[in-house]
């Protein structure tokens, strides 16, 4: 795979600028903000009105939602578009809970489904996880979670069986708007309606995931999240995987999320026999790339954007996550796990995919191999260009970064 030479420098991270078309969307959202309160009672009422349902399942999530809402309301510089954006996302999570509870009531046999041990890709963003996820998914061997399904996993009763699926249509619109407001985001993390997405979105339906940290600067939420055992929330995710398999079939799940780096004991306990695929890359450029993505997307909800504050937060957060990996890597035994270095993967994409198939004891036919080759031909690395990053952009010291991540580097990249 080859890189293009198109390089974008994000020189408006702290004080974002928008095209006229993007500003039109922002102005419209600002006008809507008064009708989108970040209030639990209002969100619950709207979710029930939209679905015609009122059973949200076990109510323990309410405390977590309250903590998150308070943290969101306290964001410095939170603007109208941000309020509408967060309101819409939280509303959808509540609707997902309503729809799942109703589905389980009507089909309790979902609980009896036995999941095959999934293949789970574990690594930081920018270490090849997304590329590997989509490459393996292209084979057709595994059950995966497309972006549209991750956001609306369970259909409304009034939309069940309609083609084209209204959930896909809504996602087409959402992706289009996102690309207008954040035109450089696809260079960092390409998102399309059918793009294979992460199960971290399912964890969000139980309001317990580090995913919320990537959406906004919410240290109070992080403290709450880190203080609680994530076992029940991974168990809730497993129930959703069963429900999705019940609705749309599939034999064996292929999953991926950086959250698992610090939750390996829980992942291993709640998905017995899980096959772990760990991706590794020099953490310094990885951290810079991730910070660029998060500070860039922060323009969706706040102004100005405190770039250096966010950068410092994520350096500390990623250091903590990688320490969890160093501490718990061996929980998933070597007989069902593999470590993949980014450079080795880039040098031999198909060979790496074949090694994962072998580890998972999955047969790889010529048809499946050709499907992956076709995917590679259409998704050359850097084909959309790339975003320039540097320590100077974020007020970071490269020597300090290298020292912070030395335990991880020495363990997996020496």
MOMO-V959502 format. One record per pair of residues at least 24 apart in sequence whose ideal C-beta (glycine too) atoms are under 8 Angstrom apart, sorted by the first residue. I is the first residue (numbers start at 0). J is the second residue. Records with the same first field share a line. If there is no record, write none. Layout:
I = J + J
This chain:
0 = 345 + 348 + 375 + 379 + 380 + 381
1 = 379 + 380 + 381
2 = 380 + 381 + 385
3 = 381 + 382 + 383 + 384 + 385
5 = 381 + 383 + 384 + 385
6 = 384 + 385 + 386 + 387
7 = 183 + 186 + 384 + 385 + 386 + 387
8 = 386 + 387
9 = 183 + 291 + 294 + 295 + 386 + 387 + 392
12 = 291 + 294 + 295 + 304 + 306 + 392
13 = 303 + 304 + 305 + 306
14 = 302 + 303 + 304
15 = 298 + 302 + 304
17 = 180 + 298
18 = 179 + 182
20 = 179
21 = 179 + 180
24 = 80 + 176 + 179 + 180
25 = 79 + 80 + 180
28 = 79 + 80 + 83 + 84
29 = 78 + 79 + 80 + 83
30 = 79
31 = 79 + 83
32 = 79 + 80 + 82 + 83
35 = 82 + 83 + 86 + 87
36 = 86
37 = 68 + 71 + 72 + 82 + 85 + 86 + 89
38 = 68
39 = 64 + 65 + 68
42 = 86 + 89 + 90 + 93
43 = 93
45 = 90
46 = 90 + 93 + 94 + 96 + 97
47 = 97
49 = 90 + 94
50 = 94 + 97 + 98 + 155
51 = 156
52 = 97 + 98 + 100 + 101
53 = 97
54 = 97 + 100 + 101 + 104
55 = 93 + 96 + 97 + 100
56 = 96 + 99 + 100
59 = 231
60 = 96 + 205 + 206 + 207
63 = 205 + 206 + 207 + 223
64 = 89 + 206
66 = 219 + 220 + 223
67 = 206 + 211 + 217 + 220
69 = 219
70 = 215 + 217 + 218 + 219 + 220
71 = 215 + 217
73 = 219
74 = 215 + 216 + 217 + 300 + 301
75 = 301 + 305
76 = 301 + 302 + 303 + 304 + 305
77 = 300 + 301
78 = 300 + 301 + 302
80 = 299 + 300
81 = 215 + 299 + 300 + 301
82 = 300
84 = 299 + 300
85 = 214 + 215 + 300
88 = 214
91 = 150 + 151
92 = 203 + 204 + 206
94 = 151
95 = 151 + 152 + 153 + 204
96 = 204 + 205
98 = 152 + 153 + 154 + 155
99 = 152 + 153 + 204 + 238 + 239 + 242
101 = 156
102 = 153 + 242 + 246
103 = 238 + 242
106 = 245
108 = 245
109 = 238 + 241 + 242 + 245
110 = 238 + 241
112 = 241 + 244 + 245
114 = 237 + 240 + 241 + 244 + 252 + 270
115 = 250 + 251 + 252
116 = 251 + 270 + 271 + 272 + 273 + 274 + 335
117 = 240 + 251 + 252 + 253 + 254 + 270 + 273 + 274
118 = 251 + 252 + 253 + 254 + 273 + 274 + 276 + 355 + 359
119 = 253 + 254 + 255 + 256 + 259 + 266 + 270 + 273 + 274 + 275 + 276
120 = 253 + 254 + 255 + 276 + 278
121 = 255 + 256 + 257 + 259 + 260 + 263 + 266 + 275 + 276 + 277 + 278 + 324
122 = 257 + 260 + 277 + 278 + 279 + 280
123 = 257 + 260 + 278 + 280 + 282 + 285 + 286 + 289 + 317 + 320 + 321
124 = 188 + 257 + 285 + 288 + 289 + 292
125 = 280 + 284 + 285 + 288 + 289
126 = 278 + 279 + 280 + 285 + 341
127 = 278 + 280 + 339 + 341 + 344 + 345
128 = 255 + 257 + 278
129 = 188 + 189 + 255
130 = 344 + 348 + 378 + 380
131 = 255 + 276 + 278 + 339 + 344 + 351 + 352 + 355
132 = 195 + 253 + 255
133 = 194 + 195 + 374 + 378
134 = 348 + 352 + 371 + 374 + 375
135 = 253 + 352 + 355 + 371
136 = 195 + 253
137 = 370 + 371 + 373 + 374
138 = 352 + 356 + 363 + 367 + 368 + 370 + 371
139 = 367 + 370
140 = 251 + 253 + 356 + 361 + 363 + 367
141 = 249 + 250 + 251 + 252 + 253
142 = 243 + 244 + 248 + 249 + 250 + 251 + 252 + 253
143 = 195 + 252 + 253
144 = 195 + 196 + 197 + 198 + 200 + 201 + 243 + 254
145 = 192 + 193 + 194 + 195 + 196
146 = 170 + 174 + 190 + 191 + 192 + 193 + 194 + 195 + 196
147 = 192 + 193
148 = 196 + 243 + 247
149 = 196 + 197 + 198 + 200 + 201
150 = 200
152 = 201 + 204 + 239 + 242 + 243
153 = 242 + 246
154 = 246
167 = 192 + 193
180 = 298 + 299
181 = 295 + 296 + 298 + 299
183 = 295 + 386
184 = 292 + 295 + 296
185 = 383
186 = 383 + 384 + 385 + 386
187 = 288 + 291 + 292 + 295 + 386
188 = 292
189 = 383
195 = 253 + 255
197 = 254 + 255 + 256
198 = 236 + 240 + 254 + 255 + 256
199 = 256 + 258
201 = 235 + 236 + 239 + 240
202 = 232 + 233 + 235 + 236 + 258
204 = 235 + 239
205 = 231 + 232 + 235 + 236
207 = 232
208 = 232 + 258
209 = 257 + 258 + 261
210 = 258
212 = 316
213 = 293
214 = 300
215 = 297 + 300 + 301
216 = 297 + 301 + 305 + 308 + 309 + 312
218 = 312
221 = 316
228 = 265
229 = 262 + 265
230 = 265 + 268 + 269
233 = 262 + 265 + 266 + 269 + 270
234 = 269
236 = 269
237 = 269 + 270
251 = 359 + 361
257 = 320
260 = 320 + 321 + 323 + 324
261 = 319 + 320 + 323 + 324
262 = 323
263 = 323 + 324 + 327 + 328 + 330 + 331
264 = 327 + 330
266 = 331
267 = 330 + 331
272 = 335
273 = 331 + 335
274 = 335 + 336 + 358 + 359
275 = 331 + 335 + 336 + 337
276 = 336 + 337 + 339 + 355 + 358
277 = 324 + 328 + 336 + 337 + 338 + 339 + 411
278 = 339 + 340 + 341 + 344
279 = 338 + 339 + 340 + 341 + 411 + 412
280 = 340 + 341 + 342 + 412
281 = 341 + 408 + 412
282 = 317 + 321 + 400 + 404 + 407 + 408
283 = 397 + 400 + 401 + 404
284 = 388
286 = 313 + 314 + 317 + 400 + 404
287 = 388 + 389 + 390 + 392 + 393 + 395
288 = 386 + 388
289 = 313 + 317
290 = 314 + 388 + 393
291 = 386 + 388 + 392
294 = 393
295 = 386
306 = 392 + 393 + 394
307 = 393 + 394
310 = 393 + 394 + 395
311 = 394 + 395
314 = 395 + 400 + 403
318 = 403 + 404
321 = 404 + 406 + 407
322 = 406 + 407
324 = 407
325 = 406 + 407 + 410
328 = 410
338 = 411
340 = 411 + 412
345 = 380
348 = 375
349 = 375
